[in-house]
Amino acid sequence: MAVIPVDIAGRPYEVHVGAGLLAELVPLCAGRLRKRSVPVVTDANVHARWGAVVENALHAHGHEAAWRILPPGEATKSWEQLAATVDWLLAEEVERGDHVLALGGGVIGDLTGFAASILKRGCNFIQIPTTLLAQVDSSVGGKTAINTPAGKNLVGAFHQPSLVLADLAVLDSLPRRELLAGYAEVVKYGLLGDADFFRWCQAHGAAMLAGDARSREYAVSHSVAAKARIVKADERETLGLRALLNLGHTFGHALEAQTGFSDRLLHGEGVALGMVLAGRFSARRGLIPAASAEAIASHFADLGMASEIATLGLDCDGQALVAHMLHDKKMDAGTLPFILLKSIGEAFLAKDVDLGEVAAFLDGELAR
């Protein structure tokens, strides 16, 4: 098992990465579960697959699970489910010193973390991510949020977990599409700041996705360590460093919005396409060679992921996609910074991008 520290000032915690962690849940929580009843927020799919494992792990140490089982899918990150979850936690008499378990992917982690951040002005929670995407990205760093009609993740709070338990065994139960969606976030760490890791992904990504245990532990622990370093340096995204973690997200969120935040385009699929677009837009601006941009697209395509937005069959133009971007959280004084590439392994925050140029670029991509 790998243990990665996240050294947030005043609220440090650890991320444990290894196989079989769910069965060792209570010892790993090291006294954080103070009461017999332990509140667990999850979704119906995760509960069906892993609920009994969690129940048995808790029972073995004198605890019982109090379950809140939500519908799977992005639509769960809503005002309605947030309010209902907070009311449920209050009915369960959760105190500020208690820990709520978030058992699931990014949707469950985001919703549960946000609920914990506002319950009694802040209570504790533990992330138990069950998707590759959540293990390498959303469970670490303390960003919590819900979606609104205006856009994705526009209402939320920074609220760090007390602990993250990334059980690699749960990845064996994921459909390949879910694994690929999470893999996009793994590749992101190579593109934004570690060219050697991108080359590792090119060489070992297929084996990792196929289930190679050593590759999986390396991919997850390396990604978590990369994010931990960035979060430590810029927890609340005030210095511009943490914004680099949004590589591909401005384009990707626009694509998600255009597809209705539905299963038509998973978040990680949108991020992968967004990174392809960020690479090609960087090449259009003369920042990187076109060959570098196409290396990004080719890597995803070689693994069976979409690398062209034209394949989505969107009934829109570039201007419509840019309109979605106007709701991006990075908007500052009416301008939208973009995360672009100076090379594979070196991302930066570009604050001089004209949205008309972006719309024209997207028109070309939609027509490819």
C-alpha positions as CSV (number, residue, x, y, z in Angstrom):
1,M,0.0,0.0,0.0
2,A,1.2,3.5,-0.9
3,V,0.5,6.3,1.5
4,I,0.7,9.8,0.1
5,P,0.5,12.9,2.4
6,V,-1.5,15.9,1.4
7,D,0.1,18.6,3.5
8,I,-2.6,21.3,3.6
9,A,-1.8,23.9,6.2
10,G,-3.9,23.2,9.3
11,R,-5.7,20.2,7.8
12,P,-3.2,17.6,6.6
13,Y,-4.4,14.1,5.6
14,E,-3.3,11.0,3.9
15,V,-4.3,9.2,0.7
16,H,-4.0,5.4,1.0
17,V,-3.7,3.5,-2.3
18,G,-3.8,-0.3,-2.5
19,A,-5.9,-3.3,-3.0
20,G,-8.4,-4.6,-0.4
21,L,-8.7,-1.3,1.6
22,L,-12.5,-1.6,1.9
23,A,-12.2,-4.7,4.0
24,E,-9.8,-2.9,6.3
25,L,-12.0,0.2,6.5
26,V,-12.2,0.6,10.3
27,P,-8.5,0.1,11.2
28,L,-7.5,2.5,8.4
29,C,-9.9,5.1,9.8
30,A,-7.9,4.9,13.0
31,G,-10.5,5.9,15.6
32,R,-12.3,8.4,13.4
33,L,-15.6,6.4,13.6
34,R,-16.7,7.4,17.1
35,K,-20.3,6.0,17.2
36,R,-21.8,2.6,16.4
37,S,-23.8,4.1,13.5
38,V,-21.7,5.3,10.6
39,P,-23.4,7.5,7.9
40,V,-22.5,6.3,4.4
41,V,-23.5,8.2,1.3
42,T,-23.4,6.2,-1.9
43,D,-25.3,5.5,-5.1
44,A,-27.4,2.5,-6.1
45,N,-24.8,1.0,-8.4
46,V,-22.0,1.2,-5.9
47,H,-24.2,-0.1,-3.0
48,A,-25.2,-3.1,-5.1
49,R,-21.6,-4.0,-5.8
50,W,-19.7,-3.0,-2.6
51,G,-22.4,-2.4,0.1
52,A,-22.0,-5.8,1.6
53,V,-18.2,-5.4,1.8
54,V,-18.6,-2.2,3.7
55,E,-21.3,-3.6,6.0
56,N,-19.1,-6.6,6.9
57,A,-16.1,-4.4,7.5
58,L,-18.1,-2.1,9.9
59,H,-19.8,-5.0,11.7
60,A,-16.5,-6.7,12.3
61,H,-15.5,-3.8,14.5
62,G,-18.8,-3.1,16.2
63,H,-20.3,-0.6,13.8
64,E,-23.3,-0.5,11.5
65,A,-23.9,1.5,8.4
66,A,-26.6,4.1,8.1
67,W,-27.1,4.3,4.3
68,R,-28.1,7.1,2.1
69,I,-28.4,5.6,-1.4
70,L,-28.7,8.1,-4.2
71,P,-29.5,7.7,-7.9
72,P,-26.3,7.2,-10.0
73,G,-25.4,9.9,-12.5
74,E,-24.4,13.6,-12.8
75,A,-28.0,14.7,-12.2
76,T,-27.6,13.8,-8.5
77,K,-25.3,16.8,-8.0
78,S,-28.3,19.0,-7.5
79,W,-29.8,21.5,-5.1
80,E,-32.6,19.0,-4.3
81,Q,-30.2,16.1,-3.5
82,L,-28.0,18.4,-1.5
83,A,-30.8,19.6,0.7
84,A,-32.2,16.1,1.1
85,T,-28.8,14.8,2.1
86,V,-28.2,17.6,4.6
87,D,-31.7,16.9,6.1
88,W,-30.8,13.2,6.3
89,L,-27.5,13.9,8.1
90,L,-29.3,16.0,10.6
91,A,-31.9,13.3,11.2
92,E,-29.0,10.9,11.8
93,E,-27.7,13.4,14.4
94,V,-24.3,13.7,12.8
95,E,-22.1,16.0,15.0
96,R,-19.2,18.1,13.8
97,G,-16.7,15.7,15.2
98,D,-18.2,12.7,13.4
99,H,-17.1,11.5,9.9
100,V,-19.4,10.9,7.0
101,L,-18.2,8.3,4.5
102,A,-18.5,9.2,0.8
103,L,-18.5,5.8,-1.0
104,G,-18.6,6.3,-4.8
105,G,-17.3,8.3,-7.7
106,G,-16.9,12.0,-8.2
107,V,-20.6,12.8,-8.0
108,I,-21.0,11.2,-4.6
109,G,-17.7,12.7,-3.3
110,D,-18.6,16.2,-4.5
111,L,-22.1,16.1,-3.1
112,T,-21.2,14.5,0.2
113,G,-18.2,16.8,0.7
114,F,-20.3,19.9,0.0
115,A,-23.0,18.6,2.4
116,A,-20.3,18.1,5.1
117,S,-18.9,21.6,4.5
118,I,-22.2,23.3,5.3
119,L,-23.5,20.9,8.0
120,K,-23.2,22.6,11.3
121,R,-20.7,25.0,9.7
122,G,-18.4,22.1,8.8
123,C,-18.2,18.4,9.8
124,N,-15.7,15.7,8.8
125,F,-15.9,13.3,5.9
126,I,-13.8,10.5,4.4
127,Q,-13.5,9.9,0.7
128,I,-13.7,6.3,-0.5
129,P,-13.5,6.7,-4.2
130,T,-14.7,3.8,-6.3
131,T,-13.8,5.1,-9.8
132,L,-10.4,5.7,-11.4
133,L,-11.3,9.3,-12.0
134,A,-12.3,9.9,-8.4
135,Q,-9.2,8.1,-7.1
136,V,-6.7,10.2,-9.1
137,D,-8.5,13.5,-9.1
138,S,-11.8,14.5,-7.5
139,S,-11.3,12.8,-4.1
140,V,-8.1,14.7,-3.4
141,G,-7.8,18.4,-2.9
142,G,-11.1,19.4,-1.2
143,K,-13.1,20.8,-4.1
144,T,-16.8,20.1,-3.5
145,A,-19.7,21.3,-5.5
146,I,-23.1,20.7,-7.1
147,N,-24.3,21.6,-10.6
148,T,-26.9,24.3,-11.4
149,P,-28.8,25.2,-14.6
150,A,-26.1,27.8,-15.2
151,G,-23.3,25.3,-15.3
152,K,-21.2,22.6,-13.7
153,N,-19.7,22.9,-10.2
154,L,-20.7,26.6,-9.9
155,V,-21.9,26.2,-6.3
156,G,-19.6,24.6,-3.8
157,A,-16.9,25.0,-1.2
158,F,-13.3,24.1,-0.5
159,H,-13.5,21.4,2.2
160,Q,-10.7,18.9,2.7
161,P,-11.5,15.3,3.6
162,S,-9.9,13.8,6.7
163,L,-8.7,10.7,4.8
164,V,-8.9,9.2,1.4
165,L,-9.0,5.4,0.9
166,A,-8.4,4.4,-2.8
167,D,-9.0,0.7,-3.0
168,L,-7.6,-0.5,-6.4
169,A,-9.6,-3.7,-6.2
170,V,-12.8,-1.8,-7.0
171,L,-11.4,-0.8,-10.4
172,D,-11.8,-4.5,-11.5
173,S,-15.6,-4.1,-11.5
174,L,-15.7,-0.9,-13.6
175,P,-16.8,-1.0,-17.2
176,R,-14.0,-0.1,-19.6
177,R,-15.7,3.1,-20.6
178,E,-15.6,4.2,-16.9
179,L,-11.9,3.2,-16.7
180,L,-11.1,5.2,-19.9
181,A,-12.9,8.2,-18.5
182,G,-10.8,8.1,-15.4
183,Y,-7.6,7.5,-17.4
184,A,-8.0,10.9,-19.0
185,E,-7.2,12.5,-15.7
186,V,-4.1,10.3,-15.3
187,V,-2.8,11.5,-18.7
188,K,-3.6,15.1,-17.6
189,Y,-0.8,15.0,-15.0
190,G,1.7,14.1,-17.6
191,L,0.6,16.8,-20.0
192,L,0.5,19.6,-17.5
193,G,3.8,19.1,-15.8
194,D,5.6,15.8,-16.3
195,A,6.6,14.8,-19.9
196,D,8.2,11.6,-18.6
197,F,4.9,10.5,-17.1
198,F,3.1,11.1,-20.4
199,R,5.6,8.9,-22.0
200,W,5.0,6.3,-19.3
201,C,1.3,6.5,-20.1
202,Q,2.0,5.9,-23.8
203,A,4.1,2.8,-22.9
204,H,2.0,1.4,-20.0
205,G,-1.5,2.9,-20.3
206,A,-2.9,-0.1,-22.1
207,A,-1.6,-2.6,-19.5
208,M,-2.9,-0.4,-16.7
209,L,-6.4,-0.3,-18.2
210,A,-6.2,-4.1,-18.8
211,G,-5.7,-4.7,-15.1
212,D,-1.9,-4.9,-14.5
213,A,-1.7,-4.4,-10.7
214,R,1.7,-2.8,-10.6
215,S,0.8,-0.3,-13.3
216,R,-2.4,0.6,-11.6
217,E,-0.8,1.3,-8.3
218,Y,1.9,3.4,-10.0
219,A,-0.6,5.4,-12.1
220,V,-2.9,6.2,-9.1
221,S,-0.2,6.9,-6.6
222,H,1.9,9.0,-9.0
223,S,-1.2,11.0,-10.0
224,V,-2.3,11.6,-6.4
225,A,1.3,12.7,-5.5
226,A,1.3,15.2,-8.4
227,K,-2.0,16.6,-7.3
228,A,-1.0,16.7,-3.7
229,R,2.0,18.9,-4.5
230,I,-0.1,21.3,-6.5
231,V,-2.8,21.5,-3.8
232,K,-0.2,22.1,-1.1
233,A,1.2,25.0,-3.0
234,D,-2.1,26.6,-4.0
235,E,-5.0,25.1,-2.0
236,R,-7.7,27.6,-3.0
237,E,-6.5,28.3,-6.6
238,T,-5.4,31.9,-5.8
239,L,-1.9,31.7,-7.3
240,G,-2.7,30.2,-10.7
241,L,-0.9,27.0,-10.0
242,R,-3.9,24.9,-9.1
243,A,-5.7,26.2,-12.1
244,L,-3.4,24.1,-14.3
245,L,-5.3,21.1,-13.0
246,N,-8.2,22.4,-15.2
247,L,-6.3,21.5,-18.4
248,G,-8.9,20.3,-20.9
249,H,-11.8,21.3,-18.6
250,T,-12.9,24.6,-20.2
251,F,-13.4,22.9,-23.5
252,G,-14.6,19.7,-21.9
253,H,-17.2,21.4,-19.7
254,A,-18.6,23.2,-22.7
255,L,-19.0,19.8,-24.5
256,E,-20.6,18.4,-21.4
257,A,-23.1,21.3,-21.2
258,Q,-23.9,20.9,-24.9
259,T,-24.7,17.2,-24.3
260,G,-26.8,18.0,-21.3
261,F,-24.4,16.7,-18.6
262,S,-25.6,13.2,-19.5
263,D,-24.2,9.7,-20.1
264,R,-23.8,10.8,-23.7
265,L,-20.5,12.2,-22.7
266,L,-18.9,11.2,-19.4
267,H,-16.9,13.9,-17.5
268,G,-13.6,12.1,-18.2
269,E,-14.4,11.7,-21.9
270,G,-15.1,15.5,-22.0
271,V,-11.7,16.1,-20.3
272,A,-9.9,13.9,-22.8
273,L,-11.5,15.7,-25.8
274,G,-10.8,19.0,-24.0
275,M,-7.1,18.2,-23.7
276,V,-7.0,17.3,-27.4
277,L,-8.6,20.6,-28.2
278,A,-6.3,22.5,-25.8
279,G,-3.3,20.8,-27.6
280,R,-4.6,21.7,-31.1
281,F,-5.5,25.2,-30.0
282,S,-2.0,25.6,-28.6
283,A,-0.6,24.4,-31.9
284,R,-2.8,26.8,-33.8
285,R,-1.3,29.6,-31.8
286,G,2.2,28.4,-32.5
287,L,3.0,27.3,-29.0
288,I,3.6,23.7,-29.7
289,P,4.3,21.7,-32.9
290,A,1.2,20.2,-34.5
291,A,2.9,16.8,-34.1
292,S,2.8,17.2,-30.3
293,A,-0.9,18.0,-30.4
294,E,-1.6,15.0,-32.5
295,A,0.4,12.8,-30.2
296,I,-2.2,13.6,-27.5
297,A,-5.1,12.8,-29.8
298,S,-3.4,9.6,-31.1
299,H,-2.8,8.3,-27.6
300,F,-6.5,8.5,-26.7
301,A,-7.6,7.2,-30.1
302,D,-5.2,4.2,-29.8
303,L,-7.0,3.2,-26.6
304,G,-10.4,3.4,-28.1
305,M,-11.4,6.9,-26.9
306,A,-13.0,9.6,-29.0
307,S,-10.4,12.1,-30.2
308,E,-12.6,14.2,-32.5
309,I,-15.5,16.3,-31.3
310,A,-17.2,15.8,-34.7
311,T,-18.0,12.2,-33.6
312,L,-20.3,13.6,-30.9
313,G,-22.8,14.7,-33.6
314,L,-23.4,18.0,-31.9
315,D,-26.1,20.2,-33.4
316,C,-24.2,23.5,-32.7
317,D,-21.4,25.7,-33.8
318,G,-18.3,27.0,-32.1
319,Q,-20.1,30.1,-30.8
320,A,-22.7,28.0,-29.0
321,L,-19.9,26.1,-27.3
322,V,-18.1,29.3,-26.4
323,A,-21.4,30.5,-24.8
324,H,-21.2,27.7,-22.3
325,M,-17.7,28.8,-21.4
326,L,-18.9,32.1,-20.2
327,H,-20.1,30.3,-17.1
328,D,-16.6,29.0,-16.3
329,K,-15.5,29.5,-12.8
330,K,-12.2,30.9,-14.0
331,M,-13.9,34.0,-15.5
332,D,-12.2,37.1,-14.2
333,A,-13.3,40.7,-14.9
334,G,-15.1,39.5,-18.0
335,T,-12.1,37.5,-19.5
336,L,-11.6,33.8,-19.5
337,P,-8.1,32.3,-19.0
338,F,-7.3,29.1,-20.9
339,I,-4.9,26.4,-19.8
340,L,-2.7,25.9,-22.8
341,L,0.6,24.0,-23.5
342,K,4.1,25.3,-24.1
343,S,5.1,21.7,-24.6
344,I,4.0,18.3,-23.5
345,G,4.7,18.5,-19.8
346,E,4.4,22.3,-19.5
347,A,1.0,23.9,-19.2
348,F,0.4,27.6,-18.5
349,L,-2.5,30.0,-17.9
350,A,-3.1,32.1,-21.0
351,K,-5.1,35.3,-20.3
352,D,-5.0,36.8,-23.7
353,V,-7.3,34.4,-25.6
354,D,-10.0,36.0,-27.7
355,L,-13.2,34.0,-27.6
356,G,-13.9,34.8,-31.2
357,E,-10.7,33.0,-32.0
358,V,-11.8,30.0,-29.9
359,A,-15.2,29.9,-31.7
360,A,-13.6,29.9,-35.1
361,F,-11.2,27.1,-34.0
362,L,-14.1,25.0,-32.7
363,D,-16.0,25.5,-36.0
364,G,-13.0,23.9,-37.7
365,E,-12.9,21.0,-35.2
366,L,-16.7,20.4,-35.6
367,A,-16.1,20.1,-39.3
368,R,-13.1,17.7,-39.2
